[in-house]
Amino acid sequence: MKNYEMSREEKDFLKDYDISRYDRPSLTADMAVFAILTAEDATEYRKDPRKQLGVLMIRRGTFPYKDCYALPGGFARKDESIEETAFRELKEETSLDSAFLEPFGMFSKPGRDPRGWIISQGFLALVDAEKYQIRAGSDAWEAKWFYIDVEQEEMKKHVRKDSAEICTRYCLKLERDGEVLSALVEERRTFQSHHETVVYEVLEDDGFAFDHAEIIIRAYLALRDRTEQSGRIVFDLMPEFFTLNTLQEAHEIILGEKLLTPNFRRKMAPYVIETDAMVTGAGHRPAKLFRRNLEAFYNMGN
C-alpha cells in the first residue's frame, strides 16, 4: 500500500492551524504493579509459607496528597509514547526496569486531579517480586509492597423491559507493617438496547491519593478476568523456573478459589516445558522445575 502523502493544500491548512483554540489536558501513566508475596507470618520452619497477592504503592513526598499512597506513575513527555512514559516512570520511581505492562483503562473523570485537567492511562503491570530491590525516587519518598484484599460486598440488579442495571461494591484493603489503606468502590453496569456502559465511583477512601483506589480495583478485575480466560498472564508473576504447584497457587490466589490439580495441569500443559532440575527442601518432596514454553506464547493469542 502506498504511503499517504499530503497535498500542498493540506500542508497550507496545517501551517495555519491553531491547536491552542482548544483546551488540552495533560496526560499521565499510572501503573498497578502486582506480585506474589510471601506473607509476613511465614517462617522458614513452615512447610508451605503462605503467599498473598501484593500491589506496589508509593508514598507521595510532595503536594497534592502529600504523605498519601499512590500508584507509580507520572506525566508524559512530548517525545515519548504513553507506553514509554509508563516504563520510564516505573524505572524512575521504583527502580523496576523490566515488567509486563498492558494498558487496561483510561481515567478521565472531571476533578480527578486537583492540579487541573489530567487524563491518565492505566497500566496493569506484573513482576516477580523476589527479582527486584524496590527503592523510591523522583517525587516519591517511599515505595512499598502492600498485601491486597478485595471483597465483593453486595450486588443489586434492576431489570426492566428494555434496560438493566447491576451494581456491585468492592471493599479494597491494603495492609503491610501495621499500615492499612481502605476504600469502597461501586461498579455500575447499565444495559440499554443491548449495549453496556460501566461506571465506577469511589464511595469511601482512606489513605489513597487521587482516584487510585478505583484504578487498583479495575486493574485487579482485569487481572482476574485474564487469569480466568487462559491463565497465560500469570506466568509474568513467576520466576524463570518454577514448580507446577507454585504456578497453581498463583492462579488460586488471584481467583480466590481452589482448583482441581489434574484439570489445571492439563490446561497449563501447552504453556510449560519440563526441565531436568529439581527443587528440594526441608519438609518437601523433590519437585520438578518447569519454564514457560515460549513458542506457545509467541504463536498463540491471549
C-alpha positions as CSV (number, residue, x, y, z in Angstrom):
1,M,0.0,0.0,0.0
2,K,1.3,3.4,-0.9
3,N,2.1,5.7,2.0
4,Y,-0.1,8.7,2.4
5,E,1.3,12.0,1.0
6,M,0.0,15.4,2.0
7,S,-1.2,17.7,-0.7
8,R,0.0,21.3,-0.9
9,E,-3.5,22.5,0.2
10,E,-3.3,20.2,3.3
11,K,0.1,21.5,4.2
12,D,-1.1,25.1,4.0
13,F,-4.1,24.2,6.1
14,L,-1.9,22.7,8.8
15,K,0.5,25.6,8.7
16,D,-2.3,28.0,9.7
17,Y,-4.0,25.5,12.1
18,D,-4.1,26.9,15.7
19,I,-4.4,24.0,18.1
20,S,-4.4,26.4,21.1
21,R,-8.0,27.3,20.3
22,Y,-8.9,24.1,22.1
23,D,-8.3,23.3,25.8
24,R,-5.8,20.4,26.2
25,P,-5.4,18.0,29.1
26,S,-2.1,16.8,30.5
27,L,-1.5,13.0,30.1
28,T,-0.2,10.7,32.7
29,A,0.5,7.0,33.0
30,D,-0.4,5.1,36.3
31,M,0.8,1.5,36.9
32,A,-0.9,-1.0,39.1
33,V,2.0,-3.3,39.7
34,F,1.1,-6.8,41.1
35,A,3.3,-9.5,42.5
36,I,3.0,-12.7,44.6
37,L,4.4,-12.0,48.1
38,T,5.3,-14.3,51.0
39,A,3.1,-13.5,54.0
40,E,4.8,-11.8,56.9
41,D,3.8,-14.6,59.3
42,A,5.6,-17.2,57.2
43,T,8.8,-18.6,58.6
44,E,11.5,-21.0,57.3
45,Y,10.1,-23.6,59.6
46,R,6.7,-23.7,57.8
47,K,6.4,-26.4,55.2
48,D,4.5,-24.2,52.8
49,P,4.8,-20.5,53.5
50,R,1.6,-18.7,52.8
51,K,1.5,-16.5,49.7
52,Q,-0.6,-13.4,49.0
53,L,-1.2,-11.0,46.1
54,G,0.6,-7.7,46.6
55,V,0.4,-4.3,44.9
56,L,3.2,-1.7,44.8
57,M,2.4,1.7,46.3
58,I,4.3,5.0,46.5
59,R,4.1,7.3,49.5
60,R,4.0,10.8,47.9
61,G,6.6,13.2,49.0
62,T,5.0,16.3,47.5
63,F,1.6,18.0,47.2
64,P,-1.1,17.3,46.3
65,Y,-1.9,14.3,48.6
66,K,1.5,14.6,50.3
67,D,2.1,11.5,52.6
68,C,-0.8,9.6,50.9
69,Y,-0.2,6.5,48.9
70,A,-0.4,6.5,45.1
71,L,0.4,4.1,42.3
72,P,3.7,4.6,40.4
73,G,3.2,7.0,37.6
74,G,3.8,10.4,36.1
75,F,3.4,12.8,33.2
76,A,4.0,12.0,29.6
77,R,6.7,13.9,27.7
78,K,6.3,15.3,24.2
79,D,8.9,12.9,22.7
80,E,7.5,9.6,24.0
81,S,4.6,7.3,23.7
82,I,2.4,6.6,26.7
83,E,3.9,3.1,26.9
84,E,7.4,4.7,27.0
85,T,6.1,7.0,29.8
86,A,5.0,4.0,31.8
87,F,8.3,2.2,31.6
88,R,10.3,5.4,32.3
89,E,8.2,6.3,35.4
90,L,8.3,2.8,36.7
91,K,12.1,2.9,36.5
92,E,12.4,6.3,38.0
93,E,10.1,5.8,40.9
94,T,10.8,2.2,41.9
95,S,14.0,1.0,40.1
96,L,11.9,-1.7,38.2
97,D,13.4,-1.9,34.7
98,S,11.5,-5.0,33.4
99,A,7.9,-5.7,33.8
100,F,4.8,-7.0,32.0
101,L,2.9,-3.8,31.1
102,E,-0.5,-3.7,29.4
103,P,-3.0,-0.8,29.1
104,F,-6.4,-1.6,30.6
105,G,-8.3,1.6,31.1
106,M,-8.5,5.4,30.6
107,F,-9.3,7.6,33.6
108,S,-10.7,11.0,32.6
109,K,-13.4,11.9,35.2
110,P,-13.5,15.7,35.7
111,G,-12.0,16.7,39.0
112,R,-10.0,13.5,39.4
113,D,-6.8,15.6,40.0
114,P,-6.8,18.9,41.9
115,R,-3.9,20.2,39.8
116,G,-6.1,20.5,36.7
117,W,-7.4,18.6,33.7
118,I,-5.4,15.5,33.8
119,I,-6.2,12.2,32.0
120,S,-4.4,9.0,32.9
121,Q,-3.8,5.8,31.0
122,G,-3.9,2.9,33.5
123,F,-1.5,0.0,33.0
124,L,-1.6,-3.4,34.5
125,A,1.9,-4.5,35.5
126,L,3.2,-7.9,36.7
127,V,6.6,-8.7,38.2
128,D,8.5,-11.4,40.1
129,A,8.9,-9.5,43.4
130,E,11.9,-11.6,44.5
131,K,13.8,-10.4,41.5
132,Y,13.9,-6.7,42.5
133,Q,15.0,-4.5,45.3
134,I,12.4,-1.7,45.4
135,R,13.7,1.8,46.0
136,A,11.9,5.1,45.8
137,G,12.9,8.1,43.7
138,S,11.5,11.2,41.9
139,D,8.7,12.8,43.9
140,A,8.2,9.6,46.0
141,W,9.8,9.1,49.3
142,E,8.8,5.5,50.0
143,A,8.0,2.6,47.7
144,K,6.4,-0.3,49.4
145,W,4.6,-3.6,48.7
146,F,1.1,-4.0,50.3
147,Y,-0.9,-7.1,50.6
148,I,-4.2,-6.6,48.8
149,D,-7.6,-8.0,49.7
150,V,-10.7,-7.4,47.7
151,E,-14.2,-8.5,48.8
152,Q,-17.4,-8.2,46.9
153,E,-19.8,-6.6,49.4
154,E,-23.1,-6.6,47.6
155,M,-24.8,-6.8,44.2
156,K,-28.1,-5.3,43.2
157,K,-29.9,-6.0,40.0
158,H,-32.7,-3.9,38.4
159,V,-34.1,-5.5,35.3
160,R,-36.7,-3.7,33.1
161,K,-38.2,-4.4,29.8
162,D,-35.6,-2.7,27.7
163,S,-32.8,-2.0,30.2
164,A,-31.0,-3.3,33.2
165,E,-28.6,-2.1,35.9
166,I,-26.2,-4.2,38.0
167,C,-24.5,-2.5,41.0
168,T,-21.6,-4.2,42.7
169,R,-19.5,-2.9,45.6
170,Y,-15.9,-3.8,46.2
171,C,-14.2,-3.4,49.5
172,L,-10.5,-2.8,49.0
173,K,-7.9,-3.2,51.7
174,L,-4.2,-2.8,51.5
175,E,-2.1,-3.8,54.6
176,R,1.6,-4.0,55.5
177,D,3.7,-3.3,58.6
178,G,0.7,-2.1,60.5
179,E,-0.4,0.4,57.9
180,V,-3.9,-0.1,56.4
181,L,-5.4,1.6,53.4
182,S,-9.1,1.0,52.6
183,A,-11.7,2.1,50.1
184,L,-15.2,1.2,48.9
185,V,-15.7,1.3,45.2
186,E,-19.0,0.8,43.4
187,E,-19.3,-0.6,39.9
188,R,-22.5,0.2,37.9
189,R,-23.2,-1.8,34.8
190,T,-26.0,-0.4,32.7
191,F,-27.5,-2.2,29.7
192,Q,-29.6,-0.1,27.3
193,S,-30.7,-1.5,24.0
194,H,-28.2,-4.4,24.4
195,H,-25.3,-2.1,24.9
196,E,-23.3,-2.0,28.1
197,T,-22.0,1.1,29.9
198,V,-19.7,0.7,33.0
199,V,-19.2,3.4,35.6
200,Y,-17.1,3.3,38.8
201,E,-17.4,5.6,41.8
202,V,-15.2,5.7,44.9
203,L,-17.7,5.9,47.8
204,E,-15.2,5.7,50.7
205,D,-11.5,6.4,50.6
206,D,-8.9,6.2,53.4
207,G,-5.3,6.7,52.5
208,F,-5.3,6.7,48.7
209,A,-4.2,9.6,46.5
210,F,-6.3,10.8,43.6
211,D,-8.7,8.1,42.2
212,H,-6.1,5.4,42.6
213,A,-8.5,3.2,44.6
214,E,-10.6,2.9,41.5
215,I,-7.6,2.2,39.3
216,I,-6.5,-0.6,41.6
217,I,-9.9,-2.2,41.6
218,R,-10.2,-2.1,37.8
219,A,-6.7,-3.4,37.4
220,Y,-7.4,-6.3,39.9
221,L,-10.6,-7.2,38.0
222,A,-8.7,-7.1,34.7
223,L,-6.0,-9.4,36.1
224,R,-8.7,-11.8,37.4
225,D,-10.6,-11.8,34.1
226,R,-7.4,-12.6,32.1
227,T,-6.5,-15.3,34.6
228,E,-9.9,-16.9,34.1
229,Q,-9.6,-16.8,30.3
230,S,-6.4,-18.6,29.8
231,G,-4.0,-18.1,32.7
232,R,-1.1,-17.2,30.5
233,I,-0.8,-13.7,32.1
234,V,0.1,-15.4,35.5
235,F,3.4,-16.5,34.0
236,D,4.6,-12.9,34.4
237,L,4.4,-13.3,38.1
238,M,6.7,-16.4,38.1
239,P,10.5,-16.6,38.2
240,E,12.3,-18.2,35.2
241,F,12.0,-21.6,36.8
242,F,9.0,-22.7,38.9
243,T,7.1,-25.8,40.1
244,L,3.6,-26.5,38.8
245,N,2.4,-26.3,42.4
246,T,3.7,-22.7,42.6
247,L,2.0,-21.8,39.3
248,Q,-1.3,-23.3,40.5
249,E,-1.0,-21.5,43.8
250,A,-0.6,-18.1,42.0
251,H,-3.8,-18.9,40.0
252,E,-5.7,-19.7,43.1
253,I,-4.6,-16.6,44.9
254,I,-5.8,-14.4,42.0
255,L,-9.1,-16.3,41.5
256,G,-9.8,-16.7,45.2
257,E,-10.7,-20.4,44.8
258,K,-9.1,-23.9,44.9
259,L,-8.5,-25.5,41.5
260,L,-8.6,-29.2,40.7
261,T,-4.9,-30.2,40.1
262,P,-5.4,-32.6,37.2
263,N,-7.6,-30.1,35.3
264,F,-5.2,-27.3,36.0
265,R,-2.2,-29.2,34.8
266,R,-4.0,-30.3,31.6
267,K,-4.8,-26.6,30.9
268,M,-1.2,-25.5,31.5
269,A,0.5,-28.3,29.6
270,P,0.9,-26.4,26.3
271,Y,2.5,-23.5,28.1
272,V,5.2,-25.2,30.1
273,I,8.4,-27.2,29.4
274,E,9.8,-29.6,31.9
275,T,13.5,-29.2,32.8
276,D,16.0,-31.6,34.3
277,A,16.2,-29.5,37.5
278,M,14.5,-30.4,40.8
279,V,13.7,-28.3,43.8
280,T,14.3,-29.8,47.3
281,G,14.0,-28.5,50.8
282,A,13.2,-29.4,54.4
283,G,9.7,-30.9,54.6
284,H,9.3,-31.1,50.8
285,R,9.2,-33.9,48.4
286,P,11.5,-33.2,45.4
287,A,9.6,-31.4,42.7
288,K,10.4,-30.9,39.1
289,L,11.1,-27.4,37.8
290,F,9.4,-26.0,34.7
291,R,9.8,-23.0,32.5
292,R,7.4,-21.3,30.1
293,N,7.1,-22.6,26.6
294,L,8.0,-19.5,24.6
295,E,6.8,-21.0,21.3
296,A,3.3,-21.3,22.7
297,F,3.3,-17.7,23.9
298,Y,4.6,-16.3,20.7
299,N,2.3,-18.3,18.4
300,M,-1.0,-18.2,20.3
301,G,-3.3,-15.3,21.0
302,N,-4.5,-14.3,24.5
